[in-house]
Amino acid sequence: MTVVYLSLGSNLGHRRLTIWRAIRLIESQIGTVVRRSSYHETKPWGFQSVHPFINAAVCVETTMTPRQLLEKTQQIERELGRKTKSSKGVYHDRPIDIDILLYGDRVVDEDDLKIPHPLMYEREFVMLPLQEILEH
């Protein structure tokens, strides 16, 4: 069993409901959600939009490998209405975004998977919910 930390964000549609649904799908398809943060409303980061985000973080115990976890989180995103992923620093509005922040003490450096998440320390919308669940 590995402890992983995920960041969740939504700025389209019923944001709180989408985050709640994502957490339920994580629980049923990835592993036990041990802790979850409160919801944080934040401005978009890296792009302009009139739609604010709801962000949260979860701590999950899983038996999945980092690659399986990435594939499953992307599947959950698609299930919740996400059609495209951000790439090359180009961001846009989205119904759901799930990022892998930490995977135990593992470091992964692949083209499409980097753990720890390389930008997490630059993003207050990631760090505030993460710190909330790390403190408990």
C-alpha positions in Angstrom: 0.0 0.0 0.0 1.4 3.4 -1.0 0.2 6.8 0.3 -0.4 9.3 -2.5 -1.5 12.9 -2.6 -3.7 14.2 -5.4 -4.8 17.7 -6.2 -8.2 18.3 -7.7 -9.6 21.4 -9.4 -12.7 22.4 -11.3 -13.8 25.7 -12.8 -16.7 24.7 -15.1 -20.2 23.4 -14.3 -21.1 22.4 -10.8 -17.6 22.7 -9.4 -18.2 21.4 -5.9 -20.3 18.5 -7.1 -17.7 17.6 -9.7 -15.0 17.6 -7.0 -17.2 15.5 -4.7 -17.9 13.1 -7.6 -14.2 12.9 -8.4 -13.4 12.0 -4.8 -16.1 9.3 -4.8 -14.6 7.8 -8.0 -11.1 7.9 -6.6 -12.4 6.0 -3.5 -14.1 3.4 -5.7 -11.4 3.0 -8.4 -8.1 3.9 -6.9 -8.0 3.3 -3.1 -9.0 4.4 0.3 -9.3 8.2 0.7 -7.7 8.7 4.1 -7.9 12.5 4.3 -9.4 15.2 2.2 -9.1 19.0 2.5 -11.8 21.5 2.5 -12.7 23.3 -0.7 -10.7 26.4 -1.7 -12.0 28.9 -4.3 -9.1 30.4 -6.3 -8.4 32.4 -9.4 -7.2 30.6 -12.5 -3.4 30.1 -12.7 -1.5 30.4 -15.9 -4.4 31.7 -18.0 -7.2 34.3 -18.0 -10.8 33.2 -17.2 -13.9 34.6 -15.6 -14.5 31.2 -14.0 -12.8 30.7 -10.6 -11.7 27.3 -9.5 -12.7 25.1 -6.6 -9.6 23.2 -5.4 -9.0 20.4 -3.0 -6.5 17.7 -2.1 -6.8 14.1 -1.0 -4.6 11.6 0.6 -5.2 8.1 -0.8 -3.8 4.6 0.0 -3.4 2.6 -3.1 -1.8 -0.5 -4.6 -1.5 1.1 -8.0 1.8 1.9 -9.7 2.4 5.5 -10.6 1.6 4.7 -14.3 -1.7 2.9 -13.3 -2.5 5.9 -11.1 -2.0 8.3 -13.9 -4.1 6.3 -16.3 -6.9 5.9 -13.8 -7.0 9.7 -12.9 -7.1 10.5 -16.5 -10.0 8.1 -17.0 -11.8 9.7 -14.1 -11.3 13.1 -15.7 -12.8 11.9 -19.0 -15.7 10.3 -17.1 -16.4 13.7 -15.5 -16.4 15.5 -18.8 -12.8 16.5 -19.5 -12.1 16.3 -23.2 -8.5 17.6 -23.5 -5.4 17.8 -21.3 -3.3 21.0 -20.9 0.0 20.7 -22.6 3.2 22.7 -23.1 2.1 25.3 -20.4 -1.2 26.1 -22.2 -4.0 26.0 -19.7 -7.8 26.4 -20.2 -11.1 26.1 -18.4 -12.0 22.5 -17.4 -14.6 20.6 -15.5 -12.0 18.6 -13.6 -8.3 18.4 -13.2 -6.6 15.7 -11.1 -2.8 15.9 -10.6 -0.6 13.4 -8.8 1.4 15.5 -6.3 3.3 12.8 -4.3 3.6 9.1 -4.6 5.1 7.8 -1.3 8.8 8.8 -1.5 9.1 7.9 -5.1 10.6 10.2 -7.8 9.3 9.6 -11.3 10.7 11.6 -14.3 9.1 10.5 -17.5 7.8 12.6 -20.4 4.2 12.5 -19.3 4.6 11.8 -15.6 6.7 13.7 -13.1 6.4 13.0 -9.4 6.7 15.0 -7.2 4.6 17.4 -9.3 7.2 19.9 -10.6 5.0 23.0 -10.2 3.2 22.3 -7.0 5.4 24.6 -4.9 4.6 27.5 -7.2 0.9 27.0 -6.9 -0.8 28.2 -3.7 -4.1 26.6 -4.9 -2.2 23.2 -4.6 -0.2 23.9 -1.5 -2.9 25.3 0.8 -5.2 22.2 0.5 -2.1 19.9 0.6 -0.8 21.5 3.8 -4.3 21.2 5.3 -4.3 17.4 5.0 -0.5 17.0 5.8 -1.1 18.7 9.2 -3.6 16.1 10.3 
